[in-house]
């Protein structure tokens, strides 16, 4: 499956770049186990960050950031099979789950739920 990993990235950071980077590392920490179990992990920021840079974004929440950040996840969800929603308050991650549910995609809340599938398939 192609799985979008949804977790807080900007939420709760007060736009502190160090905290945002820590949140990205948490997202990335589950990507390798997903890959090793046969899936394709995706994180919206992997796609959005270079686009935002090219669009001239200077800080989270500016016009270029808002043009790209959340729409990227929406577009990725048209190609994904599932979402892995990790713990933590996040409007964006909650929106990803809402869109995934509306589109009939699988939503997982623990990495282990997906890793168990390898034994079933």
Phi, psi and omega per residue, in radians:
X1 nan 2.616 2.939
X2 -1.609 2.100 -2.976
X3 -2.133 2.112 3.035
X4 -1.428 2.190 3.114
X5 -1.608 2.089 -3.082
X6 -2.027 2.203 -3.075
X7 -2.813 2.869 3.055
X8 -1.031 2.298 2.994
X9 -2.023 -1.057 3.142
X10 -1.592 -0.546 -3.062
X11 -0.972 2.378 3.064
X12 1.304 0.131 -3.093
X13 -1.799 -0.206 -3.008
X14 0.934 0.560 3.133
X15 1.073 0.422 3.062
X16 -1.274 2.068 -3.078
X17 -1.068 -0.541 3.120
X18 -1.173 -0.777 3.120
X19 -1.185 -0.645 3.094
X20 -1.126 -0.686 3.085
X21 -1.124 -0.707 3.085
X22 -1.071 -0.725 3.106
X23 -1.124 -0.684 3.098
X24 -1.099 -0.695 3.116
X25 -1.096 -0.629 3.081
X26 -1.111 -0.737 3.084
X27 -1.077 -0.800 -3.088
X28 -1.199 -0.448 -3.110
X29 -1.058 -0.509 3.134
X30 -1.603 -0.143 -3.088
X31 -1.196 -0.690 -3.122
X32 -1.160 -0.803 3.072
X33 -1.040 -0.639 3.084
X34 -1.110 -0.804 3.131
X35 -1.074 -0.798 -3.117
X36 -1.151 -0.374 3.106
X37 -1.592 0.144 3.013
X38 1.780 0.078 -3.098
X39 -1.781 2.966 3.043
X40 -1.933 1.868 3.121
X41 -1.407 2.494 3.066
X42 -2.302 2.476 3.025
X43 -2.219 2.217 -3.076
X44 -0.955 -0.645 -3.127
X45 -1.116 -0.497 3.088
X46 -1.051 -0.601 3.142
X47 -1.563 -0.739 -3.020
X48 -1.237 -0.663 -3.001
X49 -1.046 -0.838 3.114
X50 -1.156 -0.591 3.101
X51 -1.150 -0.748 3.122
X52 -1.105 -0.705 3.113
X53 -1.076 -0.794 3.127
X54 -1.126 -0.563 -3.141
X55 -1.379 -0.096 3.077
X56 1.596 0.299 3.109
X57 -1.070 2.339 3.125
X58 -1.891 -0.396 -3.131
X59 -2.784 2.706 3.094
X60 -0.985 2.346 3.092
X61 1.623 -0.102 3.084
X62 -1.325 3.065 -3.017
X63 -1.022 -0.777 -3.121
X64 -1.155 -0.695 3.097
X65 -1.050 -0.875 -3.096
X66 -1.162 -0.534 3.108
X67 -1.111 -0.533 -2.938
X68 -1.979 -0.751 -2.923
X69 -0.914 -1.051 -3.073
X70 -1.373 -0.628 3.080
X71 -1.055 -0.523 3.104
X72 -1.055 -0.826 -3.140
X73 -1.082 -0.716 3.113
X74 -1.027 -0.798 3.139
X75 -1.195 -0.696 3.103
X76 -1.064 -0.641 -3.124
X77 -1.164 -0.254 3.037
X78 -1.337 -0.223 -3.117
X79 -1.960 -0.270 -3.064
X80 -1.470 2.773 3.068
X81 -1.727 -0.368 -3.032
X82 -2.819 2.926 3.040
X83 -2.208 2.402 2.964
X84 -1.869 1.897 -3.120
X85 -1.681 1.904 3.130
X86 -1.493 2.797 -3.093
X87 -1.142 2.638 3.055
X88 2.235 2.492 -3.134
X89 -1.186 2.205 3.134
X90 -2.840 2.023 3.091
X91 -1.084 -0.754 -3.135
X92 -1.097 -0.792 3.129
X93 -1.154 -0.650 3.079
X94 -1.128 -0.649 3.089
X95 -1.143 -0.675 3.087
X96 -1.044 -0.767 3.126
X97 -1.115 -0.747 3.137
X98 -1.055 -0.834 3.127
X99 -1.104 -0.744 3.131
X100 -1.071 -0.766 3.136
X101 -1.098 -0.787 3.121
X102 -1.065 -0.534 -3.105
X103 -1.614 0.038 3.098
X104 1.355 0.356 3.117
X105 -1.449 2.737 3.065
X106 -1.296 2.481 3.075
X107 -2.167 2.146 3.111
X108 -1.934 2.617 -3.130
X109 -2.049 -0.064 3.087
X110 -2.489 2.414 3.102
X111 -0.956 -0.690 -3.079
X112 -1.057 -0.530 3.106
X113 -1.042 -0.692 -3.109
X114 -1.366 -0.703 -3.125
X115 -1.108 -0.557 3.088
X116 -1.134 -0.500 -3.128
X117 -1.061 -0.533 -3.141
X118 -1.029 -0.626 -3.137
X119 -1.300 -0.409 -3.102
X120 -1.511 -0.666 -3.057
X121 -1.253 nan nan
